[in-house]
Amino acid sequence: MKVLVVERDELLADFLRGRLADEKFDVEMATDRSRAEELLRTDAFELMILDLSLSEGLELLRRTRSSKPHLIIIALGAAGTPADCVAGLEAGADDYLSKPFSCLELIARIRAMLRRQVSPQAQLKVEDLLLDRISRTVQRGRHRIELTQKEFTLLEYLMERPFQPVPREVITEHAFEFEAEKPTNLVAVYINYLRKKVDAGFERQLIHTIRGVGYQIGDSESAPPHSTVDA
């Protein structure tokens, strides 16, 4: 999940970015409205944490809600009267937290928001490998697999396209969001990390190199009948 933290206090924003990254969220940070609007225009976020004490914070909230109706927005405000909370919710926030707040509570509220939006694709499964997007957990059989944020993102991208060869360039652009000039061998490096965690100790290997193309998760021969396999 991609999260945008819009917080005028740079120290708090940086702390939130680090804490959410620990939970394996992909986090961008903005400390002013113009940067926030730039990121919202150029990137696709699923959740925004917005400091309403930001200059024109309520207006940013209203405009964002109008242009991105499906974006989850959690508003942060200074401790005050219930009217502050009401103003944030009426402007389009899905939830509201007063400062100071517990980071554990913030994460719990994020999880609660995600549970409300559970879809059939909240979990991805390829053979005996299960990835849960809500709890951000991965397990193979009964074995829990601990992944870094980038490893999780890469595995999620491959599992969205099971039994299909995915070109390295596509992974570079979409799963890693690197610019074209960045070295593509980083994909190979992270594939190697994944293999050590997903396939090590298992007789059946799930992550395959497709020579001259890229990588694939799952053996095409074991794909269920309804799966689409591109040549």
One Martini backbone bead per residue (centre of mass of N, CA, C, O) as a GRO file, in nm:
protein
  231
    1MET     BB    1   0.096   0.036   0.022
    2LYS     BB    2   0.030   0.374  -0.046
    3VAL     BB    3   0.159   0.654   0.145
    4LEU     BB    4   0.061   0.986   0.249
    5VAL     BB    5   0.247   1.230   0.429
    6VAL     BB    6   0.093   1.531   0.569
    7GLU     BB    7   0.337   1.729   0.746
    8ARG     BB    8   0.474   2.017   0.884
    9ASP     BB    9   0.629   1.838   1.079
   10GLU     BB   10   0.918   1.698   0.998
   11LEU     BB   11   0.974   1.506   1.235
   12LEU     BB   12   0.699   1.366   1.235
   13ALA     BB   13   0.698   1.278   0.941
   14ASP     BB   14   0.955   1.101   0.963
   15PHE     BB   15   0.850   0.915   1.181
   16LEU     BB   16   0.603   0.807   1.027
   17ARG     BB   17   0.755   0.692   0.791
   18GLY     BB   18   0.921   0.487   0.956
   19ARG     BB   19   0.687   0.339   1.099
   20LEU     BB   20   0.536   0.251   0.837
   21ALA     BB   21   0.773   0.102   0.708
   22ASP     BB   22   0.782  -0.117   0.931
   23GLU     BB   23   0.482  -0.207   0.815
   24LYS     BB   24   0.521  -0.210   0.491
   25PHE     BB   25   0.493   0.069   0.384
   26ASP     BB   26   0.463   0.301   0.119
   27VAL     BB   27   0.634   0.615   0.168
   28GLU     BB   28   0.539   0.953   0.152
   29MET     BB   29   0.646   1.309   0.183
   30ALA     BB   30   0.490   1.614   0.314
   31THR     BB   31   0.518   1.979   0.430
   32ASP     BB   32   0.327   2.081   0.192
   33ARG     BB   33   0.089   2.152  -0.036
   34SER     BB   34   0.245   2.150  -0.306
   35ARG     BB   35   0.376   1.871  -0.266
   36ALA     BB   36   0.118   1.712  -0.227
   37GLU     BB   37  -0.009   1.780  -0.504
   38GLU     BB   38   0.217   1.662  -0.674
   39LEU     BB   39   0.195   1.367  -0.569
   40LEU     BB   40  -0.110   1.330  -0.639
   41ARG     BB   41  -0.061   1.364  -0.951
   42THR     BB   42   0.199   1.142  -0.989
   43ASP     BB   43   0.051   0.943  -0.785
   44ALA     BB   44  -0.066   0.633  -0.628
   45PHE     BB   45  -0.282   0.638  -0.360
   46GLU     BB   46  -0.454   0.483  -0.069
   47LEU     BB   47  -0.330   0.685   0.155
   48MET     BB   48  -0.391   0.969   0.381
   49ILE     BB   49  -0.203   1.185   0.596
   50LEU     BB   50  -0.351   1.485   0.744
   51ASP     BB   51  -0.258   1.803   0.833
   52LEU     BB   52  -0.477   2.063   0.931
   53SER     BB   53  -0.248   2.285   1.010
   54LEU     BB   54  -0.206   2.330   0.744
   55SER     BB   55  -0.201   2.526   0.495
   56GLU     BB   56  -0.503   2.470   0.372
   57GLY     BB   57  -0.598   2.182   0.471
   58LEU     BB   58  -0.906   2.174   0.416
   59GLU     BB   59  -0.886   2.232   0.113
   60LEU     BB   60  -0.718   1.987   0.043
   61LEU     BB   61  -0.925   1.785   0.138
   62ARG     BB   62  -1.159   1.862  -0.049
   63ARG     BB   63  -1.008   1.828  -0.322
   64THR     BB   64  -0.923   1.534  -0.282
   65ARG     BB   65  -1.203   1.414  -0.244
   66SER     BB   66  -1.311   1.504  -0.522
   67SER     BB   67  -1.072   1.358  -0.701
   68LYS     BB   68  -1.049   1.108  -0.460
   69PRO     BB   69  -1.294   0.909  -0.345
   70HIS     BB   70  -1.105   0.635  -0.262
   71LEU     BB   71  -0.939   0.775  -0.066
   72ILE     BB   72  -0.779   0.739   0.227
   73ILE     BB   73  -0.850   0.965   0.511
   74ILE     BB   74  -0.641   1.093   0.772
   75ALA     BB   75  -0.686   1.321   1.021
   76LEU     BB   76  -0.495   1.584   1.175
   77GLY     BB   77  -0.527   1.741   1.502
   78ALA     BB   78  -0.562   1.953   1.734
   79ALA     BB   79  -0.643   1.985   2.036
   80GLY     BB   80  -1.002   2.023   2.089
   81THR     BB   81  -1.286   2.056   1.964
   82PRO     BB   82  -1.537   1.883   1.808
   83ALA     BB   83  -1.543   2.079   1.563
   84ASP     BB   84  -1.277   1.987   1.434
   85CYS     BB   85  -1.367   1.704   1.365
   86VAL     BB   86  -1.616   1.776   1.200
   87ALA     BB   87  -1.471   1.939   0.982
   88GLY     BB   88  -1.298   1.704   0.876
   89LEU     BB   89  -1.529   1.506   0.806
   90GLU     BB   90  -1.692   1.706   0.620
   91ALA     BB   91  -1.440   1.741   0.416
   92GLY     BB   92  -1.358   1.396   0.391
   93ALA     BB   93  -1.280   1.234   0.620
   94ASP     BB   94  -1.260   0.906   0.764
   95ASP     BB   95  -1.069   1.020   0.993
   96TYR     BB   96  -0.970   1.122   1.342
   97LEU     BB   97  -0.682   1.283   1.503
   98SER     BB   98  -0.544   1.390   1.795
   99LYS     BB   99  -0.312   1.586   1.929
  100PRO     BB  100  -0.167   1.369   2.071
  101PHE     BB  101  -0.065   1.041   1.947
  102SER     BB  102  -0.077   0.710   1.884
  103CYS     BB  103   0.080   0.508   1.663
  104LEU     BB  104  -0.080   0.252   1.724
  105GLU     BB  105  -0.355   0.380   1.667
  106LEU     BB  106  -0.308   0.461   1.378
  107ILE     BB  107  -0.254   0.175   1.269
  108ALA     BB  108  -0.524   0.057   1.361
  109ARG     BB  109  -0.696   0.247   1.183
  110ILE     BB  110  -0.583   0.160   0.916
  111ARG     BB  111  -0.667  -0.136   0.936
  112ALA     BB  112  -0.968  -0.077   0.962
  113MET     BB  113  -1.000   0.057   0.686
  114LEU     BB  114  -0.907  -0.190   0.522
  115ARG     BB  115  -1.126  -0.390   0.615
  116ARG     BB  116  -1.362  -0.226   0.478
  117GLN     BB  117  -1.195  -0.287   0.182
  118VAL     BB  118  -1.238  -0.569   0.129
  119SER     BB  119  -1.139  -0.798  -0.112
  120PRO     BB  120  -1.083  -1.075  -0.304
  121GLN     BB  121  -0.767  -0.943  -0.315
  122ALA     BB  122  -0.651  -0.941  -0.020
  123GLN     BB  123  -0.562  -1.224  -0.125
  124LEU     BB  124  -0.274  -1.409  -0.230
  125LYS     BB  125  -0.243  -1.718  -0.433
  126VAL     BB  126   0.034  -1.960  -0.478
  127GLU     BB  127  -0.033  -2.234  -0.403
  128ASP     BB  128   0.136  -2.229  -0.082
  129LEU     BB  129   0.124  -1.914  -0.122
  130LEU     BB  130   0.056  -1.637   0.110
  131LEU     BB  131  -0.089  -1.306   0.067
  132ASP     BB  132  -0.153  -1.030   0.293
  133ARG     BB  133  -0.255  -0.699   0.259
  134ILE     BB  134  -0.354  -0.622   0.545
  135SER     BB  135  -0.125  -0.766   0.737
  136ARG     BB  136   0.145  -0.800   0.582
  137THR     BB  137   0.163  -1.115   0.508
  138VAL     BB  138   0.366  -1.424   0.481
  139GLN     BB  139   0.305  -1.766   0.365
  140ARG     BB  140   0.427  -2.112   0.367
  141GLY     BB  141   0.209  -2.277   0.469
  142ARG     BB  142   0.332  -2.268   0.808
  143HIS     BB  143   0.540  -2.052   0.705
  144ARG     BB  144   0.676  -1.763   0.807
  145ILE     BB  145   0.748  -1.459   0.619
  146GLU     BB  146   1.002  -1.222   0.621
  147LEU     BB  147   0.973  -0.889   0.486
  148THR     BB  148   1.045  -0.638   0.315
  149GLN     BB  149   0.910  -0.388   0.147
  150LYS     BB  150   1.033  -0.460  -0.136
  151GLU     BB  151   0.977  -0.761  -0.128
  152PHE     BB  152   0.672  -0.737  -0.102
  153THR     BB  153   0.621  -0.576  -0.362
  154LEU     BB  154   0.736  -0.787  -0.557
  155LEU     BB  155   0.561  -1.028  -0.476
  156GLU     BB  156   0.290  -0.895  -0.528
  157TYR     BB  157   0.333  -0.844  -0.831
  158LEU     BB  158   0.368  -1.143  -0.912
  159MET     BB  159   0.094  -1.251  -0.777
  160GLU     BB  160  -0.086  -1.082  -0.979
  161ARG     BB  161   0.091  -1.275  -1.205
  162PRO     BB  162   0.036  -1.575  -1.231
  163PHE     BB  163   0.207  -1.783  -1.452
  164GLN     BB  164   0.371  -1.518  -1.557
  165PRO     BB  165   0.575  -1.351  -1.745
  166VAL     BB  166   0.794  -1.087  -1.620
  167PRO     BB  167   0.949  -0.829  -1.710
  168ARG     BB  168   1.204  -0.648  -1.593
  169GLU     BB  169   1.108  -0.365  -1.689
  170VAL     BB  170   0.831  -0.379  -1.551
  171ILE     BB  171   0.931  -0.410  -1.266
  172THR     BB  172   1.099  -0.155  -1.254
  173GLU     BB  173   0.859   0.047  -1.313
  174HIS     BB  174   0.621  -0.072  -1.112
  175ALA     BB  175   0.742  -0.208  -0.849
  176PHE     BB  176   0.995   0.013  -0.815
  177GLU     BB  177   0.996   0.295  -0.962
  178PHE     BB  178   1.214   0.333  -1.159
  179GLU     BB  179   1.419   0.477  -1.354
  180ALA     BB  180   1.556   0.398  -1.651
  181GLU     BB  181   1.866   0.451  -1.547
  182LYS     BB  182   1.840   0.242  -1.355
  183PRO     BB  183   1.952  -0.047  -1.235
  184THR     BB  184   1.824  -0.373  -1.314
  185ASN     BB  185   1.987  -0.559  -1.108
  186LEU     BB  186   1.801  -0.512  -0.861
  187VAL     BB  187   1.595  -0.724  -0.930
  188ALA     BB  188   1.783  -0.968  -0.902
  189VAL     BB  189   1.851  -0.919  -0.610
  190TYR     BB  190   1.552  -0.945  -0.500
  191ILE     BB  191   1.499  -1.224  -0.610
  192ASN     BB  192   1.716  -1.358  -0.438
  193TYR     BB  193   1.592  -1.285  -0.168
  194LEU     BB  194   1.324  -1.434  -0.213
  195ARG     BB  195   1.431  -1.719  -0.257
  196LYS     BB  196   1.554  -1.748   0.031
  197LYS     BB  197   1.254  -1.722   0.163
  198VAL     BB  198   1.049  -1.894  -0.026
  199ASP     BB  199   1.238  -2.160  -0.126
  200ALA     BB  200   1.389  -2.227   0.109
  201GLY     BB  201   1.338  -2.571   0.201
  202PHE     BB  202   1.195  -2.633  -0.071
  203GLU     BB  203   1.135  -2.848  -0.324
  204ARG     BB  204   0.946  -2.637  -0.446
  205GLN     BB  205   0.968  -2.398  -0.689
  206LEU     BB  206   0.831  -2.062  -0.756
  207ILE     BB  207   1.079  -1.901  -0.864
  208HIS     BB  208   1.133  -1.796  -1.201
  209THR     BB  209   1.344  -1.796  -1.477
  210ILE     BB  210   1.303  -1.621  -1.788
  211ARG     BB  211   1.470  -1.641  -2.052
  212GLY     BB  212   1.488  -1.314  -2.187
  213VAL     BB  213   1.272  -1.175  -1.978
  214GLY     BB  214   1.235  -1.289  -1.650
  215TYR     BB  215   0.969  -1.351  -1.424
  216GLN     BB  216   0.810  -1.622  -1.226
  217ILE     BB  217   0.517  -1.735  -1.053
  218GLY     BB  218   0.494  -2.034  -1.094
  219ASP     BB  219   0.392  -2.314  -1.264
  220SER     BB  220   0.237  -2.346  -1.560
  221GLU     BB  221   0.156  -2.654  -1.528
  222SER     BB  222  -0.001  -2.572  -1.235
  223ALA     BB  223  -0.216  -2.413  -1.346
  224PRO     BB  224  -0.515  -2.326  -1.333
  225PRO     BB  225  -0.763  -2.330  -1.569
  226HIS     BB  226  -0.841  -2.004  -1.518
  227SER     BB  227  -0.571  -1.924  -1.598
  228THR     BB  228  -0.360  -1.679  -1.743
  229VAL     BB  229  -0.117  -1.753  -2.000
  230ASP     BB  230   0.155  -1.608  -2.124
  231ALA     BB  231   0.393  -1.640  -2.385
   0.00000   0.00000   0.00000
